[in-house]
């Protein structure tokens, strides 16, 4: 992958497009070299721990810096 493509990909993955509780599908992996070949034992193991699909993300991304309250300790 070229440096430009890697930088674009890093920007996409790190800027809140998805939250940590959103599973990326094979189709969404943006050209990353991945494989869909999975040993059947892995699927059997994963079935032991079903995860409910969430319609509302449990994390909200706010793309602006947080505002910190002004301390009143320094007022006279």
HUJO-V107668 format. One record per residue. N is the residue number from 0. RES is the residue in three letters. PHI is phi in radians with two decimals (NA if undefined). Layout:
n res phi
N RES PHI
N RES PHI
This chain:
n res phi
0 UNK NA
1 UNK -1.22
2 UNK -1.06
3 UNK -1.10
4 UNK -1.13
5 UNK -1.10
6 UNK -1.17
7 UNK -1.07
8 UNK -1.11
9 UNK -1.06
10 UNK -1.07
11 UNK -1.10
12 UNK -1.30
13 UNK -1.86
14 UNK -1.97
15 UNK 1.53
16 UNK -1.06
17 UNK -2.23
18 UNK -1.66
19 UNK -1.12
20 UNK -1.65
21 UNK -1.80
22 UNK -1.35
23 UNK -1.36
24 UNK -1.55
25 UNK -0.97
26 UNK -1.19
27 UNK -1.65
28 UNK -1.43
29 UNK 0.97
30 UNK 1.46
31 UNK -1.20
32 UNK -1.33
33 UNK -2.14
34 UNK -2.20
35 UNK -1.70
36 UNK -1.28
37 UNK -2.30
38 UNK -1.06
39 UNK -0.94
40 UNK -1.10
41 UNK -1.15
42 UNK -1.09
43 UNK -1.06
44 UNK -1.14
45 UNK -1.10
46 UNK -1.13
47 UNK -1.26
48 UNK -2.28
49 UNK -1.12
50 UNK -2.04
51 UNK -1.21
52 UNK -1.29
53 UNK -1.80
54 UNK -1.48
55 UNK -2.01
56 UNK -1.04
57 UNK -1.48
58 UNK -2.22
59 UNK -1.94
60 UNK -1.62
61 UNK -2.05
62 UNK -1.40
63 UNK -2.27
64 UNK -1.09
65 UNK -1.19
66 UNK -1.59
67 UNK -1.67
68 UNK -1.09
69 UNK -1.27
70 UNK -1.25
71 UNK -1.65
72 UNK -1.11
73 UNK -1.66
74 UNK -1.38
75 UNK -1.84
